[in-house]
Amino acid sequence: MSNRALLEVIALDPRDAVAAQTAGADRLELVTDMAADGLTPTRDTFARIRDAVDIPLRVMLRRTDGFSAGGPRELDTLAETARALREEGAEEFVLGFLDDQGLPDTAAVERLATEIEGCRWTFHRAIDHCADRGALRKQLAELPGLDTYLTAGSAAGVDDGLATLTAEAARRGEPGYGPTLLVGGGLRLEHVPGLRRAGVAAFHIGGAARPDGWSAPVSTDAVRVWREVLDA
C-alpha cells in the first residue's frame, strides 16, 4: 500500500486545474469568489475543468460567505445547484453549515447529503468555527458519504491548531474520527514534517499554490515544491 500523502489544491478555472495536476496534485477543490472564502462554481466552470483534467474534483456547495445555509429558499436553491452539478458529472463535494449558536445545522447538512447520496464529500472548515468540534463529529458520524474533514484545528489557522490536529490524528478510527483529516488553512511547508509524523496524510492548499496572490493562476512551481516535500 502506498503511503503517498494526498495533495488537494483549490482551482478556480481550467488553467488552475491543469497547472495543479501537472505539478502533482491528487485532487482539486473547485470554488469561485475567494473574496467570500470560496463559493459554488457554475455548472459551466465545472464542466470545463472536468474536461481539462483527469484527477478527482470536489465541488464546493456554498452560496454566501460564512457558515450559514440561509433560509429554506436559499437551501432549496443550493439543493437544485447540487442536482445540476451531479447531472453534469460531479461525483464529489464540499459543504458544511452551522446555526446561530455555532452548532451543526444538521437539517441543512442532511438535506444536501441526501441530494448528493452516493457521492463522497468533505465537511469543510466550519468545524473550526463550531462550538464543540468533538460533538459535531459525533452528530455527523452516520451521514452517508462523509469521508473527510477539512480543518486547520483552529479558526485562527494551523499555527494555533497544531495541538488539536495532532490529537485528532491520534484518534483515527474512533467513533466520529473515521473520516480523513485533511489539513488546510494557513498551512505552510514547515508544518508538514510534524503533521506527517503525527499521522496526517492529506493536505489542502489554496493561497500557497499562488505566490503572486489570488488574482494570479496556480503556480506549477509552487505546487511541485509541495509535492516534493510531501513525498520526501
PyMOL commands that set and color helices and strands:
alter all, ss='L'
color gray80, all
select helices_A, chain A and resi 14-23+34-36+43-52+72-87+106-115+125-129+133-140+158-170+189-197+207-209+220-231
alter helices_A, ss='H'
color red, helices_A
select strands_A, chain A and resi 6-11+27-30+57-60+92-95+120-123+146-151+180-183+202-205
alter strands_A, ss='S'
color yellow, strands_A
deselect
rebuild
show_as cartoon
